[in-house]
Amino acid sequence: MPVGNISKNVFAGDASSTRTWDPRSELAGLTSLRGIAAIIVVLFHMEGVVDRLGFDLMLGPFGGVIENGYLFVDMFFILSGFVIAHVYGQKTFPDAKSYRRFLWNRLARIYPLHLFVTVVLVTTRLIPNSPPVFNDTNTPASLVSEVFLLKSLGFHDPFTWNDVSWSVSAEWFAYLLAPVILVVARPGRSSTRVAVGVIGAAWFGVALISPDSPLPDFVRHATAVRGVLGFATGVGVYRLHRGGLVRSMALRVVAFPLTLVSIVALTSFDVHDVLLMVAFSAFIVATVHAPDPILRLLDCKPLMHLGTISYSVYLLQMFALLIFQRYLTAKPSHYWEGVSQGSMWLLIVLFIGGLVVVSHLTYRTIERPAQAAMRKTFDR
């Protein structure tokens, strides 16, 4: 989920020692990471569309990553907590005004595009010969939840209207609880240990409740739990990272490839989703501490821009998926039997490319101007 632009190097000082924290700096590589995660989520949904068509899409060595792409939303939550803990550093929101400013700034980041997408979804149903505005799934009550960011509380199926917007609501509840989480995981060796212990126990409890399925029902439907827990994990991992989790140059060199391989390996086997949360957390820390050649690759302009517009990519994918599905189903099913893997992948790449182009436009015309306008409103 959106946490702002988080590129550039964060730390100053000797790379082999604990680095000096600079609240004005940004976290190397993490903006690009967010963009890549958004594309993986889109690929997960597109693969599902192709699979329902009966086409066996060859996914190669990263097949497990794509088939478990829904979990990369949890990487967004962990990234969000990690970055918020960095940006706010020692702050614990000492007064009501600073807390209100924090919430308003976060709302300015997530709400304008969310509201725009919701309005477009409703408006398209008002066009003649379109499906009815309301049905058994998209009810008036679920529309209220959509508009007021209540979708993650579990009052109804979270996959209504814009299917992926449940995570926006979950992120909002994480922001509401951010001061409490930051205080519990405040800087300090003992408090960090306590916070990480509590977070670890919570994930362990999730695994115990649902040992044979990815996530228990209360996490899958009351998704605010999922968002808050992921956000808290990011805060706890940041505190460990600030405590000198990665010190030596040798560890920096091997940590990034090892954690990347662990994610690919874990998604290739039938393991509990909670293990991926551990792998994601380690991968985020390894990315921040990655050697310069890897950071230069992650900080290249195309990946950086993809990360910058990733929120648009994520929220607008619903439209791309609907068009993609209608294009595929417009042709008879036997048509796709003779289509090659290369042709299908080319079609997927073209649709994702179109999604990226539209996302660039919505970022420039909706996200950024609305965010600036809302922040000015608060200052006035």
N, C-alpha and C positions, 0 to 999 in steps of 0.2 A: 504494500500500500504506500501511498505517497508520503514521503518524508522530506521533500525538497531536494535540491541538487546537492549531491554528496560526493563529489569527485575530489580531485587534488590531494596532495599529501597532508597528512594530519599532524605529523610529529616533526620535531626538530631534535637534533642531538645525534649522538653516536648510535648507529643502527644496532650495535651489539649489546647495548644496555637498555634499561627501561627508558622509554622515550618521554620527552617533556610534553605535557598536555597543553595544547593551545586552543582555547575555545573559539578563536576566530578562524581556525583552519577547518578543512573538510577531510572526509575519510576517503583515502585512495581506493579506487576500484569499485566502490559500492554502488555508485550510480549505474555503471554498466551492468553490474550484477542484477540490479533491479530490472533493467531492460531485458536481459536474457531470460530471467525468470518469467516475465510477462509473456514472452514468445513461447516458452515451454508450456504455459497454461493454455495459450491459444492452440498450440499443436495438439495438446491433449484433447481439447474439444473437437478439433477438426478430425482427428483420428477416429473419434467416436462416431462422427457423422459418416465417414467413409466405411467404418466397420458395419454400421447398421445397413448400409447399402449392399453389403455382402462382398466388398472388395477387400482382399487381404493385403494391406499396406505393409511393405517391408520396412522395418524401422532400424535395422542394423544394430550395432553394439550399444546404441543409446535408446533402444526400445523400452527398456525398463524405466528410464527417466521420463519418456513421453507418456507411457501408460500410467505412471504415478504422478503425472503433471499437476494434479489437483493439490498435491502437497506443497507445491512451490508457492501457493498462497500463504502457507505458514512461514515460508522464508521471508515474505513481505512483512509479516507481523514481527518476526525476530529482528529483521533489519530496522524496522521502525523503532522498536525499543532501544536497540543499540545506538541508533543515531540520536534519538531524543536524549538519551543519557549523556551522549557526548556534547550535544549542543547546550544543554542546560547545566552540565558540569556539576558545580557545587550547589546549584539553586534548589530550593525545596519549596518554592512558591510561598514566601513568608506572609503575603497579604492577599486579600481577595482580588485586588485589581490586577496583580501579576498573573493570578490564576485565570481571571476572565480574559486577559490579553492572550494568554497561551491558548485557551480554548477557541477564542475568536480567530486567531491566526491559523489554527488547525482546521477549523470549520471553513475558513476562506480557501484552504488548500483542497479540501475534498468535496465541498457541497455544490459549488456552481456547476461543475460538469455533471455531477450526479443528478441534480435537478434538471439540467438540460436534457440528459438522456431519458429521464423519466417522462418529461413533457413530450419528447419526440415519440416515444413508444405509445403513449396514450393518443397522441394526435394522429399517428398512422392508422390507428384503429377506427378513426372517425371518417376515413376516406370511404366513399361508396364501394361496395363489393368486398370490403375488408372483413376480417373476423370481428365478431362483436367486441365491444370495449371490455366487457366483463364476462368471465366464464367461471367454471368451477375452481380454477386455480387462481386466476387474476381477479380477485374479488375487490369490492370497495374497501373492505377492511385491510386487505394486503396492500392496497394503494396508499392508504393512510400510513401504514408502517413504512412503506417505501419512501414516502416524502419526508417523514419525520425521523428517519434513521433508526427505526425500532425493529427492523426486520430480523435482527440477530437474537431477539429475546425469546424466540421459540413459540410465539403465539400461533404460528401457522407455518406451513412449508416455506423454508427460506428461499426456495427456487421459484419465485414468482416475479412477474414483470421482467426486470433485467436480472437474469439468473445470478450473475456474479456480484451483484451489489450487496449481497449479505455481508461480504467482507468489509465493505465501506462502513456499514453499521457496526460491525464488530470492532473495527478500528476506532470508531468514535467512542465506544464505551471504554476502550483502552485509554484513550486520551482523557476521558472523564476521571479515570482512576490513576492517571499518571503521577500526580503528586504523592499519593499514598505509596505507590510502587517505588518511586524515587527515594522517598524517605526510608522505607524499609531496607532498600538496597543502597543506603547512603555510603559515601566513601569511608573506607576503614576496613581493616582486615577482618575483624570479628563480625561486623554487620554484613560484609560481603559473604562470608561463610554461611551465616544464618540465612540470608536471602537466597543464595544458590541452593542451600539445603532444602528450604521450603519449596522452591520451584521444582527441584528434582523430585521431591516427594509427591508433588502434585501430578507431575507427568507419570510417575510410577503408579500412582493411584488410577490414572486414566488407563494405563496398560492392564492393571489388575481387574478393573471393572469390565473391560472388553478384551480378554486374552485372545479370542479367536476371530475378531473382526478389526478392521483398521482403527476406527474410533467409535466410542459408545454413542448411543442415541442422543444423550444430553449434550454432547459436544458437536455432533453433526447437525442437530436441529436448533439448539440454543447456542448458536455460533459465537455469541459474545464471550462465552467461556473460552472458546478456542482462540479468539483474538486477544483477550486479556492475558491468557497464559503464554501465548507466543510473544506478546509485547514484554511481559515480565521476564521471560527467558532472555530476550535481547538486552534488557537492562542488566540482568545478572551477569550475562556473558561479558558485557562491556566492563563491569566492575572487575571481573577476573582479568580481562585484557589490560585494564589500567594498572592492575597490581603486578604486572610483569609476567603474564602467562607465557609470552614468547620473548625470550631474551637473546639467545645466541643466533649468530648468522647461519650456522649449520641448520638449526631448526627452521629458520625462515625459509631456507632454500627447499627443504623437503616437505614442509607443512602444506603448501598449496597443492602440489600434485597428489600427495597422500590423501588429503581430505576430499579432493575432487574424485579420485578413484574410489574412495569409500562410498560416496553418494551414488556413483554409477553401479558399484557392486551391490549395495543394499537394495537399490531399486530393481535389481535383476533377480532377487530372490524374494520369497514370501516371508518378509519380516514385518514386525509390527511398525506402524507409522511413527511411533514415539522414537524409535532408533534414528529415523531420518531427522528428527528435531535436533538430536545430538550432533549428527553429521553436518546439518546446516549451520549450527552454531560454531562448530570448529572451522568450517569452511569460511565463514564470514571473518573470523579472527585471522585465519591464514591469509585471506585476501588482503586485509589491511597491512599485514606484515610481509606480503609477497616481495620477492626480489624485484629490482627495478625493471628488468626486461618484461616481466609479466604485467607490472603496473603500467608500463608504457603501452602495452597491447590493450589493456582494459581501458586506458584513458585516451584511446584513439577517438577521433571526432565522431565517426559513425556510431560506435557503441555508446559513447557519452550521450549523443543526441537521442538514441533509442531509450536510454535510461531516463532522460529528461522528460520524454513524452510517454513514458511507460504507463502512467495512470490513464491517459487517453486510450492507449492501446488496450489496456485491460478492460475498461468500461465499455468501449465501443465494439469489442469483439462480438457481442451479441448480434449486432447488425451484420457483420461479416459472416457469421455462422449461418444466419437466416438466409442470406443471399446465396452462400455456398451450398446450403442444403437444397434450396429451391432449384439452383442450377443443375445439381446432380440428379434430383428426382424428376426434373422436366424431361429427361431422356429415359427410354425404356431400360429396365434393369439389365437386359442382355447386352445392351450397348457397352457397359463397363467391363464385360467379361473379356473383351479383346483389347482393352486399354492397357498399355505397358506401365510398369512402375515409374519409369522416368516421366511419362506424360502426366500421371497423377500427381507426382511430386512437383512438377512444373506448375500445375494448376494450383496446388496448395501455396507454393511460393508466390505466385501472382496475386492470390487473394490476400496473403499476409502483407505483401508489398503495398497493395491498395489500402489495407487497414492502416499501415504505417503512414502513408501519405495523408489520409484523412485525419489521423491522430495528430500529425504535425499541424494541420490547419486548426483543429479544435484547441490544441494547446496554445497556438498563437492568438486565436480570436476569442476564446472563451476562458480557458483556465487562467492564463496569465493576467489579462485585463481585469477579470472579475476578482481575482485574488488581490490585486493592487487596489481596486476600488473598495473592497471590504476592509482592508487594513486602514485605508484613509478614513473610512467611516468611523472606525473605532477611535482613531486619534482625534477626530473632531468631537 
